[in-house]
Amino acid sequence: MTSSQRCWDPYLSERDKETVRTLGRRPVGIGERPALVLVDNYVAAYGSRADAAADDYRWLAVDAQRRVLDVARETGVPVVHVSRQDERAMPGWNMAIHAGDKRGRTDIGRQDAEGNHIVEPLAPRDNEVFLHKTAPSAFWGTPLAGILTYLGVDSLFVCGQATGGCVRATVVDAVSHRLRVTVPEDCVFDTYDATHAINLFDMHSKYADVVDSSHVIDWMRQHPR
């Protein structure tokens, strides 16, 4: 691929590409007071780094997130970590179970407490917000919106996993709260390449700016808090 190509280009039809050229696109942009939201970087999603290949896409995303996180901490950008609900707090809870589901709430989605911990390279610090959620979106059932309002935040950098699941749900809810959103492409991942690429394309087309993490890092360094 050339530098001008995007990860979703191979999945677009010629009609899609023509529609993109016809419609054009207005960048969302970054506001004056962004925050960094890291979604679902829990141990169970990544496994052991020692057992992973050097080019494991999950751990490459961790490395990219760590670079962004380090600069956010250096420049004073607020950081929010969000993970799934701890099994000990809500025994048997699983966000995939629907109303009236008879499959057995205590048997589905059992979570090991250790698996809910944030992976070590991205571990929260004491002065950073750490929230547990019970649905795909980081906003659903959490005080995230109120915390961002308190901090005067007007835009978000959203990282984590999975691109087509909890990341996308968080992005859409952020836009619903009238926040500008930027998604660093190399800071998110999904199980399937196609799912990852097409969800990034759709978010870039409708809700957010999908950029390389270097763009976010450069912005933070040029606008220290």
Backbone as numpy.savetxt, mean C-alpha at the origin, in Angstrom:
# Nx Ny Nz CAx CAy CAz Cx Cy Cz
12.06 -3.73 -22.07 11.23 -2.52 -22.07 12.10 -1.27 -22.07
11.61 -0.23 -22.70 12.29 1.05 -22.64 11.86 1.77 -21.39
12.58 2.84 -21.05 12.28 3.58 -19.83 10.91 4.23 -19.88
10.36 4.45 -21.11 9.06 5.10 -21.24 7.91 4.13 -21.08
8.19 2.83 -21.10 7.15 1.83 -20.97 6.81 1.58 -19.50
5.57 1.21 -19.26 5.12 0.93 -17.91 4.83 -0.56 -17.78
4.76 -1.03 -16.53 4.59 -2.46 -16.29 3.28 -2.99 -16.87
2.30 -2.11 -17.06 1.00 -2.55 -17.56 0.91 -2.57 -19.08
1.86 -1.99 -19.78 1.78 -1.91 -21.23 1.56 -3.25 -21.92
2.25 -4.33 -21.51 2.04 -5.61 -22.20 0.63 -6.17 -22.07
-0.14 -5.67 -21.09 -1.47 -6.20 -20.85 -2.57 -5.38 -21.53
-2.21 -4.28 -22.18 -3.20 -3.42 -22.81 -3.38 -3.79 -24.28
-4.63 -3.79 -24.71 -4.92 -4.03 -26.12 -4.61 -2.76 -26.91
-4.62 -2.87 -28.22 -4.40 -1.69 -29.05 -5.50 -0.66 -28.84
-6.72 -1.13 -28.65 -7.82 -0.20 -28.35 -7.58 0.51 -27.04
-7.10 -0.22 -26.02 -6.78 0.40 -24.73 -5.74 1.50 -24.91
-4.69 1.18 -25.67 -3.62 2.15 -25.86 -4.11 3.39 -26.59
-4.99 3.19 -27.56 -5.55 4.33 -28.28 -6.43 5.17 -27.35
-7.18 4.51 -26.48 -8.02 5.24 -25.53 -7.16 6.06 -24.58
-6.04 5.50 -24.13 -5.12 6.23 -23.26 -4.60 7.47 -23.97
-4.22 7.32 -25.24 -3.71 8.47 -26.01 -4.79 9.52 -26.20
-6.01 9.07 -26.43 -7.12 10.00 -26.69 -7.52 10.77 -25.43
-7.65 10.06 -24.34 -8.12 10.68 -23.10 -7.05 11.54 -22.44
-5.78 11.13 -22.57 -4.74 11.85 -21.85 -4.88 11.63 -20.35
-4.10 12.36 -19.61 -4.14 12.18 -18.16 -3.59 13.41 -17.46
-4.31 13.87 -16.42 -3.84 14.97 -15.60 -3.25 14.41 -14.31
-1.99 14.70 -14.01 -1.38 14.17 -12.78 -2.15 14.62 -11.53
-2.19 13.75 -10.54 -2.85 14.07 -9.28 -2.01 15.04 -8.47
-0.70 14.80 -8.40 0.20 15.67 -7.65 0.24 15.34 -6.17
1.19 15.94 -5.51 1.38 15.76 -4.07 1.02 17.06 -3.38
0.32 16.97 -2.26 -0.08 18.18 -1.54 1.07 18.79 -0.76
0.74 19.59 0.22 1.76 20.26 1.03 2.14 19.46 2.27
1.25 18.56 2.71 1.51 17.81 3.95 1.15 16.34 3.75
2.03 15.58 3.09 1.76 14.16 2.88 2.10 13.31 4.09
1.56 12.11 4.11 1.93 11.09 5.09 2.23 9.80 4.34
3.03 8.95 4.95 3.37 7.65 4.38 2.54 6.58 5.08
1.78 5.80 4.32 0.97 4.72 4.88 1.50 3.39 4.34
1.90 2.51 5.24 2.45 1.21 4.90 1.42 0.14 5.25
0.94 -0.57 4.24 -0.20 -1.47 4.40 0.22 -2.94 4.40
-0.12 -3.63 5.46 -0.02 -5.10 5.54 1.37 -5.66 5.26
2.36 -5.07 5.85 3.71 -5.61 5.73 3.99 -6.60 6.86
3.07 -7.53 7.05 3.20 -8.49 8.15 4.00 -9.72 7.71
4.59 -10.37 8.68 5.51 -11.48 8.43 4.88 -12.58 7.58
3.61 -12.90 7.83 2.96 -14.00 7.11 2.90 -13.78 5.61
2.95 -12.53 5.17 2.87 -12.24 3.73 4.21 -12.37 3.04
5.30 -12.37 3.80 6.63 -12.34 3.20 7.44 -13.61 3.43
7.13 -14.32 4.50 7.94 -15.48 4.81 9.31 -15.06 5.31
10.23 -16.00 5.32 11.58 -15.74 5.83 12.46 -15.18 4.73
13.15 -14.10 5.03 14.07 -13.54 4.05 15.22 -14.50 3.77
15.62 -15.23 4.79 16.73 -16.18 4.62 16.39 -17.27 3.61
15.09 -17.58 3.48 14.67 -18.63 2.56 14.29 -18.09 1.18
14.27 -16.77 1.04 13.83 -16.15 -0.21 15.00 -15.98 -1.19
14.69 -16.04 -2.48 15.71 -15.79 -3.51 16.10 -14.32 -3.49
17.26 -14.03 -4.03 17.76 -12.66 -4.03 16.83 -11.72 -4.80
16.14 -12.26 -5.82 15.25 -11.43 -6.62 13.77 -11.65 -6.26
13.51 -12.14 -5.07 12.13 -12.33 -4.62 11.39 -11.00 -4.66
10.29 -10.94 -5.42 9.59 -9.68 -5.64 9.04 -9.09 -4.35
8.71 -9.94 -3.40 8.18 -9.43 -2.13 9.26 -8.67 -1.36
10.45 -9.24 -1.28 11.51 -8.60 -0.51 12.14 -7.43 -1.25
12.06 -7.44 -2.58 12.47 -6.25 -3.33 11.55 -5.08 -2.98
10.25 -5.37 -2.80 9.31 -4.33 -2.40 9.62 -3.84 -0.98
10.03 -4.75 -0.10 10.43 -4.34 1.25 11.64 -3.40 1.18
12.61 -3.74 0.36 13.80 -2.89 0.25 13.43 -1.50 -0.25
12.54 -1.44 -1.24 12.12 -0.14 -1.77 11.34 0.65 -0.71
10.47 -0.05 0.03 9.72 0.62 1.10 10.66 1.14 2.18
11.70 0.36 2.49 12.63 0.79 3.52 13.35 2.08 3.12
13.70 2.20 1.84 14.34 3.43 1.37 13.40 4.62 1.53
12.15 4.44 1.17 11.16 5.51 1.32 10.93 5.83 2.81
10.81 4.78 3.62 10.58 4.96 5.05 11.73 5.72 5.70
12.95 5.37 5.36 14.12 6.05 5.94 14.08 7.54 5.65
13.75 7.90 4.42 13.72 9.32 4.05 12.53 10.02 4.71
11.40 9.34 4.82 10.24 9.92 5.52 10.62 10.26 6.96
11.32 9.36 7.61 11.74 9.61 8.99 12.74 10.76 9.06
13.64 10.83 8.09 14.64 11.90 8.08 14.02 13.26 7.85
12.99 13.32 7.03 12.43 14.60 6.60 11.16 15.00 7.34
10.70 14.16 8.27 9.57 14.54 9.10 8.20 14.22 8.53
8.13 13.37 7.52 6.83 12.96 6.98 6.20 11.97 7.96
4.95 12.19 8.38 4.30 11.25 9.31 4.20 9.85 8.71
4.37 8.84 9.56 4.35 7.44 9.11 3.24 6.69 9.85
2.44 5.95 9.07 1.37 5.12 9.64 1.55 3.70 9.13
1.62 2.74 10.06 1.68 1.32 9.72 0.31 0.72 9.97
-0.13 -0.11 9.02 -1.43 -0.76 9.18 -1.26 -2.26 8.91
-1.80 -3.08 9.81 -1.72 -4.53 9.64 -3.09 -5.14 9.91
-3.22 -6.43 9.62 -4.49 -7.10 9.87 -4.70 -7.27 11.37
-5.95 -7.49 11.73 -6.33 -7.62 13.14 -5.65 -8.82 13.79
-5.17 -8.62 15.00 -4.55 -9.70 15.76 -5.61 -10.72 16.16
-5.34 -11.98 15.87 -6.27 -13.05 16.20 -6.62 -13.08 17.68
-5.68 -12.70 18.54 -5.93 -12.75 19.98 -6.98 -11.74 20.40
-7.08 -10.63 19.65 -8.04 -9.59 20.00 -9.45 -9.94 19.50
-9.52 -10.63 18.33 -10.82 -10.98 17.77 -10.76 -12.44 17.31
-10.88 -13.39 18.22 -10.74 -14.81 17.87 -11.66 -15.24 16.75
-11.07 -15.90 15.74 -11.87 -16.45 14.66 -12.25 -15.46 13.58
-11.87 -14.18 13.74 -12.29 -13.18 12.76 -11.50 -13.35 11.47
-12.22 -13.24 10.35 -11.56 -13.27 9.05 -12.34 -12.37 8.11
-11.67 -11.42 7.47 -12.38 -10.44 6.66 -12.93 -11.04 5.37
-12.53 -12.29 5.05 -13.05 -12.93 3.85 -14.40 -13.60 4.08
-14.83 -13.70 5.35 -16.10 -14.34 5.66 -17.24 -13.34 5.49
-18.26 -13.75 4.77 -19.39 -12.87 4.49 -20.53 -13.11 5.47
-21.47 -12.17 5.50 -22.64 -12.31 6.36 -23.37 -13.61 6.03
-23.70 -14.38 7.07 -24.43 -15.61 6.86 -23.57 -16.79 6.46
-22.26 -16.59 6.35 -21.37 -17.69 5.97 -21.37 -18.75 7.07
-21.55 -19.99 6.68 -21.66 -21.08 7.66 -20.39 -21.93 7.74
-19.29 -21.44 7.19 -18.08 -22.26 7.14 -17.38 -22.40 8.48
-17.77 -21.59 9.44 -17.16 -21.74 10.77 -16.13 -20.67 11.04
-16.51 -19.69 11.82 -15.65 -18.55 12.04 -14.41 -18.89 12.86
-14.46 -19.92 13.66 -13.29 -20.23 14.49 -12.26 -21.07 13.76
-12.61 -21.58 12.57 -11.70 -22.47 11.86 -11.05 -21.83 10.64
-11.63 -20.76 10.14 -11.14 -20.15 8.91 -10.23 -18.97 9.22
-9.09 -18.95 8.58 -8.22 -17.78 8.70 -7.53 -17.65 10.04
-7.32 -18.75 10.73 -6.58 -18.67 11.98 -5.22 -18.04 11.76
-4.87 -17.08 12.58 -3.64 -16.33 12.38 -2.68 -16.56 13.54
-1.47 -16.85 13.20 -0.42 -16.93 14.20 -0.04 -15.51 14.62
0.03 -15.26 15.92 0.31 -13.90 16.41 1.61 -13.36 15.83
2.62 -14.22 15.73 3.90 -13.78 15.17 3.75 -13.35 13.72
2.85 -14.00 12.98 2.65 -13.67 11.58 2.08 -12.29 11.35
1.47 -11.70 12.38 0.91 -10.35 12.25 1.92 -9.26 12.52
3.09 -9.62 13.01 4.12 -8.62 13.26 4.61 -8.04 11.94
4.99 -6.77 11.97 5.56 -6.13 10.79 6.97 -6.68 10.57
7.33 -6.92 9.30 8.67 -7.45 9.02 9.73 -6.49 9.56
10.81 -7.05 10.03 11.81 -6.29 10.78 12.33 -5.04 10.07
12.63 -5.08 8.76 13.15 -3.86 8.12 12.18 -2.68 8.15
10.88 -2.98 8.31 9.87 -1.92 8.30 9.20 -1.74 9.66
9.78 -2.30 10.70 9.16 -2.28 12.03 8.85 -0.86 12.49
7.67 -0.65 13.05 7.29 0.69 13.52 8.16 1.16 14.67
8.35 2.45 14.74 9.02 3.07 15.88 7.96 3.55 16.86
8.38 3.87 18.06 7.43 4.24 19.11 6.64 5.51 18.77
7.21 6.39 17.96 6.52 7.64 17.63 5.72 7.54 16.35
5.51 6.33 15.84 4.74 6.13 14.61 3.44 5.40 14.90
2.41 5.77 14.18 1.09 5.18 14.37 1.09 3.74 13.85
0.48 2.83 14.63 0.35 1.43 14.21 -1.10 1.03 14.45
-1.83 0.74 13.36 -3.24 0.40 13.45 -3.50 -1.02 12.97
-4.55 -1.65 13.54 -5.00 -2.96 13.07 -6.35 -2.78 12.38
-6.51 -3.42 11.24 -7.76 -3.31 10.48 -8.44 -4.67 10.36
-9.74 -4.66 10.06 -10.49 -5.90 9.91 -11.15 -5.99 8.54
-10.65 -5.22 7.59 -11.18 -5.20 6.23 -10.04 -4.80 5.30
-10.21 -4.91 3.99 -9.10 -4.58 3.09 -8.57 -3.16 3.25
-9.43 -2.17 3.36 -8.99 -0.79 3.43 -8.40 -0.43 4.79
-7.33 0.34 4.79 -6.73 0.82 6.04 -7.65 1.80 6.76
-8.65 2.31 6.07 -9.58 3.27 6.67 -10.76 2.60 7.36
-11.09 1.38 6.96 -12.33 0.75 7.41 -12.19 0.28 8.85
-13.00 0.87 9.74 -13.01 0.45 11.13 -11.79 0.87 11.92
-11.01 1.82 11.40 -9.84 2.33 12.11 -9.96 3.85 12.25
-9.19 4.46 13.12 -9.22 5.92 13.27 -8.30 6.64 12.29
-7.92 5.98 11.20 -6.94 6.58 10.29 -7.37 7.94 9.77
-8.62 8.08 9.34 -9.07 9.36 8.79 -8.94 10.47 9.83
-9.33 10.19 11.07 -9.22 11.20 12.12 -7.78 11.56 12.43
-6.90 10.55 12.42 -5.47 10.81 12.69 -4.90 11.70 11.61
-5.22 11.42 10.35 -4.71 12.23 9.25 -5.24 13.66 9.32
-6.51 13.80 9.70 -7.08 15.14 9.87 -6.36 15.90 10.98
-6.12 15.23 12.09 -5.41 15.84 13.22 -4.03 16.32 12.80
-3.36 15.53 11.96 -2.01 15.88 11.51 -2.00 16.89 10.37
-3.19 17.23 9.87 -3.26 18.19 8.77 -2.81 17.62 7.44
-2.89 16.31 7.28 -2.42 15.64 6.07 -3.38 15.88 4.91
-2.81 16.17 3.74 -3.64 16.38 2.55 -3.34 15.40 1.43
-2.37 14.52 1.62 -2.02 13.56 0.58 -1.29 12.37 1.20
-1.28 11.27 0.47 -0.68 10.04 0.98 0.28 9.42 -0.03
1.32 8.80 0.51 2.14 7.85 -0.23 1.72 6.48 0.30
1.18 5.62 -0.55 0.66 4.33 -0.10 1.56 3.21 -0.62
2.06 2.39 0.30 2.94 1.26 -0.03 2.39 -0.01 0.62
2.95 -1.17 0.23 2.60 -2.42 0.90 2.05 -3.47 -0.04
1.13 -4.27 0.47 0.59 -5.38 -0.31 -0.85 -5.67 0.11
-1.64 -6.26 -0.76 -1.36 -6.60 -2.15 -1.92 -5.50 -3.04
-1.26 -5.31 -4.18 -1.62 -4.21 -5.07 -3.10 -4.17 -5.39
-3.65 -5.32 -5.79 -5.05 -5.37 -6.19 -6.03 -5.56 -5.05
-5.52 -5.69 -3.82 -6.38 -5.92 -2.67 -6.35 -4.76 -1.70
-5.59 -4.91 -0.63 -5.61 -3.92 0.44 -4.98 -2.58 0.04
-4.00 -2.61 -0.85 -3.43 -1.35 -1.33 -4.48 -0.58 -2.13
-5.10 -1.24 -3.08 -6.10 -0.58 -3.90 -7.27 -0.09 -3.05
-7.76 -0.92 -2.13 -8.87 -0.51 -1.28 -8.51 0.73 -0.47
-7.29 0.79 0.02 -6.83 1.95 0.78 -6.75 3.19 -0.10
-6.26 3.03 -1.32 -6.16 4.14 -2.25 -7.54 4.71 -2.58
-8.47 3.84 -2.88 -9.82 4.30 -3.23 -10.47 5.03 -2.05
-10.33 4.48 -0.85 -10.90 5.15 0.32 -10.19 6.47 0.60
-8.90 6.54 0.37 -8.17 7.80 0.56 -8.71 8.87 -0.37
-8.95 8.50 -1.62 -9.52 9.45 -2.58 -10.92 9.85 -2.16
-11.68 8.91 -1.60 -13.02 9.22 -1.11 -12.97 10.22 0.03
-11.86 10.26 0.76 -11.65 11.25 1.81 -10.98 12.52 1.28
-10.94 12.63 -0.03 -10.42 13.84 -0.72 -8.93 14.05 -0.49
-8.20 12.95 -0.39 -6.75 13.02 -0.27 -6.12 12.73 -1.62
-5.04 13.42 -1.93 -4.26 13.09 -3.11 -3.41 11.86 -2.79
-3.24 10.98 -3.76 -2.53 9.72 -3.49 -1.44 9.48 -4.52
-0.29 9.06 -4.02 0.81 8.60 -4.86 1.16 7.18 -4.45
1.31 6.29 -5.44 1.68 4.90 -5.19 3.06 4.66 -5.80
4.09 4.46 -5.00 5.40 4.09 -5.55 5.35 2.67 -6.09
5.48 2.53 -7.38 5.26 1.24 -8.05 6.11 0.12 -7.50
7.36 0.41 -7.20 8.26 -0.63 -6.72 8.10 -0.92 -5.23
7.18 -0.21 -4.57 6.92 -0.42 -3.14 5.66 -1.23 -2.89
5.06 -1.77 -3.94 3.86 -2.59 -3.79 4.05 -3.87 -4.61
3.29 -4.92 -4.25 3.36 -6.15 -5.03 2.06 -6.93 -4.89
1.89 -7.87 -5.81 0.75 -8.78 -5.75 1.24 -10.17 -6.14
0.43 -11.16 -5.85 0.82 -12.54 -6.16 1.02 -12.75 -7.64
0.14 -12.14 -8.45 0.17 -12.33 -9.90 0.64 -11.06 -10.60
1.50 -11.22 -11.59 2.01 -10.08 -12.34 0.89 -9.29 -13.01
-0.07 -10.01 -13.61 -1.16 -9.34 -14.31 -2.02 -8.53 -13.36
-2.33 -9.11 -12.21 -3.13 -8.39 -11.22 -2.41 -7.13 -10.75
-1.14 -7.26 -10.48 -0.32 -6.12 -10.06 -0.34 -5.03 -11.12
-0.06 -5.40 -12.35 0.07 -4.41 -13.43 -1.24 -3.71 -13.74
-2.32 -4.47 -13.89 -3.59 -3.87 -14.29 -4.18 -3.02 -13.17
-3.99 -3.42 -11.92 -4.49 -2.57 -10.83 -3.69 -1.27 -10.74
-2.38 -1.34 -10.98 -1.62 -0.09 -11.02 -2.09 0.79 -12.17
-2.34 0.19 -13.32 -2.85 0.95 -14.47 -4.16 1.63 -14.13
-5.08 0.88 -13.52 -6.39 1.43 -13.21 -6.30 2.54 -12.17
-5.47 2.35 -11.14 -5.30 3.40 -10.14 -4.67 4.64 -10.76
-3.68 4.44 -11.64 -3.01 5.55 -12.30 -3.98 6.29 -13.22
-4.92 5.57 -13.80 -5.89 6.18 -14.71 -6.97 6.97 -13.98
-7.29 6.55 -12.75 -8.48 7.11 -12.08 -8.21 7.82 -10.76
-7.27 7.31 -9.95 -7.22 7.74 -8.57 -5.90 8.32 -8.08
-4.79 7.88 -8.65 -3.49 8.16 -8.04 -2.42 8.36 -9.10
-1.30 8.89 -8.67 -0.10 8.89 -9.50 0.72 7.66 -9.15
0.99 6.81 -10.12 1.85 5.65 -9.92 3.23 6.00 -10.47
4.20 6.06 -9.58 5.53 6.54 -9.93 6.59 5.61 -9.35
7.85 5.82 -9.72 8.94 5.10 -9.09 9.20 5.71 -7.72
9.68 4.89 -6.80 9.92 5.39 -5.44 10.94 6.53 -5.42
11.82 6.60 -6.40 12.81 7.68 -6.44 12.12 9.04 -6.55
10.97 9.09 -7.21 10.22 10.35 -7.33 9.72 10.81 -5.95
9.22 9.86 -5.16 8.73 10.18 -3.81 9.90 10.61 -2.92
11.01 9.90 -3.01 12.19 10.24 -2.21 12.70 11.64 -2.55
12.79 11.94 -3.83 13.25 13.26 -4.25 12.32 14.35 -3.74
11.00 14.08 -3.80 10.04 15.09 -3.34 10.23 15.35 -1.85
10.35 14.31 -1.06 10.49 14.48 0.40 11.77 15.24 0.74
12.83 14.97 0.03 14.09 15.67 0.32 14.02 17.14 -0.08
13.22 17.43 -1.08 13.07 18.82 -1.51 12.06 19.58 -0.68
11.25 18.86 0.09 10.22 19.49 0.91 10.27 18.96 2.34
11.37 19.14 3.04 11.46 18.64 4.42 10.47 19.34 5.33
9.96 18.58 6.32 8.99 19.14 7.26 9.71 19.71 8.46
